[in-house]
Amino acid sequence: MLLPESLFDKFGKTFEPGQIVFCEYEPGNDFYFIQEGKVKITKTVANMQKTLDILTTGDIFGEMAILEEEPRSASAMAIDQVRALHFNRENFDTLMMGNPQLAYRLLVIFTTRIYDARRRLQVLLLPDAPTKIADVFLMLYEKMQAQGPHKVIFNVTVDDVANWCGQPVGEVQKIISNYVKQGKLELFADRIVVSNINDFSRMVASRRKG
């Protein structure tokens, strides 16, 4: 969902490639809605910087500062040139009161984003890389709202999986290749096929209990 371009004159802000938007742990009372470009969200886990997500046009970030009034839970950096709408608590409240339809659309996005952030954190907190990778596929499967033990096709790449689980691409490639040898995955240039999603579900459940 894109917000009207006319809002950019009043609320717009531009970030150059590599520019830090905000840092983890710093105070914040504002958030951003991406109109164009990509933003990388990272978090410190076990003294290492892990990528939580790559956001693009139509995504929001930093919204927890508005909802919870707590320090930033992650850092944000522009990957390429980013044009974003910048809202703080004051102008956000004004915008919401003046446009109930827009308020509803943003609240739906907020709800989804909060769930996604917490779900990705569950992936990062798992004890080992193979289980984290398995849980990435479970997370994506949950979004599909599908059921059944049949093969599931995910239109993602190894790089995408590495970003979601916060592991080096080379390590993720080796683990996925091992899964392929075990018959758990089929790897293609533009997609990854899970032979039986229930196998990964059982694996992740056992590791979380452990």
N, C-alpha and C positions, 0 to 999 in steps of 0.2 A: 504494500500500500504506500503510495506517495501522497504527501500533503501538498496543498496548492503551492505552486512556485511563487505566487505573490507573497507568501509568508517570508520568503528569503530576504526581501528588502528590509524587513523589520527584525527578523530573528536569525538571519543567516550568518554563518561563519565558515571560513575556508582554512583547511590545514594542508600543509605541504607533505610530500612523502618523507616518512621517518619522523615526523613531528609528534611529540608526546601530547596527547589530549589531556590526560590526567594520570596520576600515579596511585598505585595501591596504598591504602592506609591514610591518604591525605583526606582532609574534610571536603565535603562537597554538598551542594544543594541544587545542582543543575544536572540536566541530561541532554542527550543529543539524538536527533532523528536524521539518519543519513539520506540525503537526496541524491548523492552521486559519490562513487568511490568505495574503497574498502578500508576497514579498520580491524586491527588485530587486538584481541583481548587476551591478556596474560595474567597469571597469578603465581605467586611464590609458593611452591609446595616442596617441603623437605629441602629448603635452601636452594632450590632450582627453579628457574623461570619456566613455567609451562604455558603453552598456548591453550586457552579455553575455547576460543572461537575465532572465526574470520567472518566479520559482518560486512554486509554490502547494502546496496540501494534498498530503501524501505525498512531497514532494521533500526532499532533504537538501542542505545546503551547508556549506562550511567543512571538508569531510572531508579535504582535502589536508593540513591541519595534522596530522591523526592519521597519515596514510599516509607523509608525506615529512618531517615535522618541519622545515619551512621557513617563512619569513615568508608572510603572506597574499598570494596572487597577485591578489586582487580585493577590492572592498569590498562590503558587504551592508547594505541599508537596508529597513526595514519600509515597505510601501506603505499597508497598512491595519493594523488591529490583528492581531497575529500571536501565536499560541500555538504554542510549539515545545518539543520535548524537547531538553535541553542535555546533551551528553555530553563529558566530557574523557577523557584517556587512562586514568585510574585507574578511573572508574566504567564506562567502555566495556569495558575488559578483564574486569571483574567480570561485566558483563551478558553478554558473549560466552561466557564459560566456563560460566555458569549456564543458558544457553539456546542450544544448538547450532543449532536450527532457525532461530531469529531471526538468529544469526550468519551463517548461509548466505544468508538473504534480504538482509541488509544488504551482504554482500560482492558479491552480484549487482548491487545498486544502485550500490555504489562503482565497480564496473567500468564500468557504463554511464555514470555521471556523469563519470568521468575521460575516457572517449572523447568524450563530448559537449562537455566543456570545451575539449579540445584541438581538436576539429573546429570549434567556434565561433571559436577564436583564429585558425585558418586563414582563416576568412572575413574577420576584421578586418585581417589582414596583407596582403590583396590591395591593389593600388595605386590602384584607383579605384572609385567607388560603383556604376556599372553592373555591373562584374564581381563586386563583393561581393553585390549583389542576386541575380545569376545563381547564385552559389555557395550562397546561402541555399536556393534551390530544390533544388540538388543535394544539400545536406545533408539536407533533409527527404525527398527521394526515396530517399536511402540508408537512412533509417530505415524506409521502407516495404518495403524488400527486394524491390522490383519490378524488372522488366527490360523492355526494349523501347523503341522510339522513338515509341510512341503518345502521345496526349494524356494528361496527368497532372493530376488534380484535387487541389488542396491546399486544405484547409479552414482558410485563414488570411486575415488582412486586411492591408491596407497597413501599419497600425500594427504588426502582428506582425513583418512583414518588416523594418521600420525598427528595431525592437528588436534583432533578431538580427544585423543588419549594422552597427549602431551609427551610423546616419545620421539626420539630421532627417527627420521625417515628410513635410514639404513637398517636400524634394528627392527622397525615395523615390517619392512620388506622381508627380512629373514624369517620372522615369526609367521607372516602370512604364507610365505613359501612352504614353511613346515606344515601349516594347516592344509595347504594344497596337497602335499605329499600324503597327509593322513586322510584325504578325501573329504575334509570338512568344508573346503572352499574351492571355488573355481575363479581364477584370476584372469581378467581381460583388461585391455587398455583403458576402457571407459566404464567398467562396472566390475563388481565383485558379487559372486553368487554363493550364498550359504546353503549347503546341502540340507541341513536340518537345524533350524533355529533352536529347537528344543535342546540340542546337545550343548549349545552355548549357554542356554538358560540354566541348565543343571550345573555347569561348570562355575558360572558366576555365583549362583546361590550357595554352592559349597564353600567357595572362597570367602564370601561375606560372612558366613556362619563361623568359619575358622578364624 
